[in-house]
């Protein structure tokens, strides 16, 4: 795997790590330079994404949402000359709480675009509209 591919995958994994540890500000910051598609033709920026997460995601006394985001099957296309890349990947969100046994609560696909600026890769676009399957979200979303 190329250095660029590793750096780009690490951005995906850092996002998952931030979400699962309840670091919503840090997760949103990964998208500071990105357009984020939330449904159909509706786009938001990273500050609106953070507000949405803060309003909807339930954090437990431990400071986390008690989730595990598993990102799999990344298909990476990198154009080193232009400093751009795309990834299509699957995700599964697992959750367990005192009242909810371990189970998948959501599954879908990420469609991400990246750009290299001053030698560092960063998100430039994320399509959040590819939610394919829903489980029991009552312990995850506060609405």
VEXDREN-2710 file (C-alpha; in Angstrom, 1 decimal):
% VEXDREN-2710
k/r/px/py/pz
1/UNK/0.0/0.0/0.0
2/UNK/1.4/3.4/-0.9
3/UNK/2.1/6.1/1.6
4/UNK/-0.8/8.2/0.3
5/UNK/-3.2/5.2/0.6
6/UNK/-2.1/4.7/4.2
7/UNK/-2.6/8.4/5.0
8/UNK/-6.0/8.5/3.4
9/UNK/-7.2/5.3/5.2
10/UNK/-5.9/6.7/8.4
11/UNK/-8.2/9.7/8.0
12/UNK/-11.2/7.3/7.7
13/UNK/-10.0/5.4/10.8
14/UNK/-9.3/8.6/12.8
15/UNK/-12.9/9.7/12.1
16/UNK/-14.2/6.4/13.5
17/UNK/-12.0/6.6/16.5
18/UNK/-13.1/10.2/17.3
19/UNK/-16.8/9.3/16.9
20/UNK/-16.5/6.2/19.1
21/UNK/-14.5/8.1/21.8
22/UNK/-17.1/10.9/21.9
23/UNK/-14.7/13.4/20.4
24/UNK/-17.3/15.1/18.2
25/UNK/-15.4/18.3/17.8
26/UNK/-12.3/16.5/16.6
27/UNK/-14.3/14.4/14.3
28/UNK/-16.0/17.4/12.7
29/UNK/-12.6/19.2/12.4
30/UNK/-11.5/16.4/10.0
31/UNK/-14.2/17.8/7.6
32/UNK/-13.1/21.5/8.0
33/UNK/-12.3/21.8/4.3
34/UNK/-15.1/19.5/3.0
35/UNK/-18.5/19.7/1.5
36/UNK/-20.8/17.2/3.3
37/UNK/-23.8/15.8/1.5
38/UNK/-26.4/14.8/4.1
39/UNK/-29.3/13.9/1.7
40/UNK/-30.4/14.4/-1.8
41/UNK/-29.1/17.8/-2.8
42/UNK/-28.5/19.2/0.7
43/UNK/-24.9/20.1/1.7
44/UNK/-23.5/21.4/5.0
45/UNK/-20.1/22.4/6.3
46/UNK/-18.2/21.0/9.3
47/UNK/-19.8/23.4/11.8
48/UNK/-23.3/22.4/10.8
49/UNK/-22.3/18.7/11.0
50/UNK/-21.0/19.2/14.5
51/UNK/-24.2/20.9/15.6
52/UNK/-26.2/18.0/14.1
53/UNK/-24.1/15.5/16.0
54/UNK/-24.3/17.4/19.3
55/UNK/-28.1/17.7/19.0
56/UNK/-28.7/14.0/18.0
57/UNK/-25.9/11.7/19.3
58/UNK/-26.4/10.5/22.8
59/UNK/-23.3/10.5/24.9
60/UNK/-23.2/8.4/28.0
61/UNK/-21.6/9.2/31.4
62/UNK/-18.4/7.7/30.2
63/UNK/-18.3/10.4/27.5
64/UNK/-18.8/8.1/24.6
65/UNK/-21.8/7.0/22.5
66/UNK/-21.0/3.4/23.4
67/UNK/-20.4/2.6/19.7
68/UNK/-17.9/1.0/17.4
69/UNK/-17.6/2.2/13.8
70/UNK/-16.2/-0.6/11.7
71/UNK/-15.0/0.7/8.3
72/UNK/-14.4/-2.0/5.7
73/UNK/-13.8/-2.8/2.0
74/UNK/-12.1/0.5/1.1
75/UNK/-11.7/1.0/-2.6
76/UNK/-9.1/3.7/-3.1
77/UNK/-8.4/5.6/-6.3
78/UNK/-5.5/8.1/-6.0
79/UNK/-4.3/10.5/-8.6
80/UNK/-0.9/11.5/-7.3
81/UNK/-0.3/14.0/-10.0
82/UNK/-3.3/16.1/-9.2
83/UNK/-3.2/15.4/-5.5
84/UNK/-6.8/14.0/-5.4
85/UNK/-8.3/10.7/-4.3
86/UNK/-11.6/9.0/-3.8
87/UNK/-12.6/6.1/-1.5
88/UNK/-15.7/4.0/-1.5
89/UNK/-16.0/2.1/1.8
90/UNK/-18.6/0.3/3.8
91/UNK/-19.3/1.0/7.5
92/UNK/-21.1/-0.8/10.3
93/UNK/-22.0/0.8/13.6
94/UNK/-22.2/-1.5/16.6
95/UNK/-23.5/-0.4/20.0
96/UNK/-23.8/-1.9/23.4
97/UNK/-25.2/-0.2/26.6
98/UNK/-26.3/-1.4/30.0
99/UNK/-29.8/-1.9/28.5
100/UNK/-28.9/-2.8/24.9
101/UNK/-26.9/-6.0/24.1
102/UNK/-24.2/-5.6/21.5
103/UNK/-25.8/-5.3/18.1
104/UNK/-25.4/-3.5/14.7
105/UNK/-27.4/-0.3/14.7
106/UNK/-26.6/1.1/11.2
107/UNK/-24.8/0.1/8.0
108/UNK/-24.0/2.0/4.9
109/UNK/-21.4/3.3/2.6
110/UNK/-19.1/6.3/2.6
111/UNK/-18.2/8.0/-0.6
112/UNK/-15.3/10.3/0.2
113/UNK/-13.0/12.6/-1.8
114/UNK/-9.7/13.9/-0.6
115/UNK/-7.2/16.5/-1.6
116/UNK/-3.5/16.9/-0.8
117/UNK/-2.5/20.3/0.4
118/UNK/1.1/21.1/1.4
119/UNK/1.9/17.4/1.4
120/UNK/-1.0/16.4/3.7
121/UNK/-4.2/14.7/2.7
122/UNK/-7.6/16.0/3.9
123/UNK/-11.3/15.3/3.3
124/UNK/-12.7/17.5/0.6
125/UNK/-16.1/15.8/0.3
126/UNK/-18.2/13.2/2.1
127/UNK/-21.5/11.8/1.0
128/UNK/-23.4/10.8/4.2
129/UNK/-26.6/9.9/2.3
130/UNK/-25.7/6.3/1.7
131/UNK/-27.3/4.8/4.8
132/UNK/-28.5/1.3/3.7
133/UNK/-29.7/-0.4/6.9
134/UNK/-31.0/0.7/10.2
135/UNK/-31.2/-1.2/13.5
136/UNK/-32.4/0.0/16.9
137/UNK/-31.2/3.6/17.2
138/UNK/-33.0/4.4/20.4
139/UNK/-29.9/4.2/22.5
140/UNK/-27.8/6.2/20.0
141/UNK/-29.9/9.1/18.8
142/UNK/-31.4/11.5/21.3
143/UNK/-34.4/12.3/19.1
END
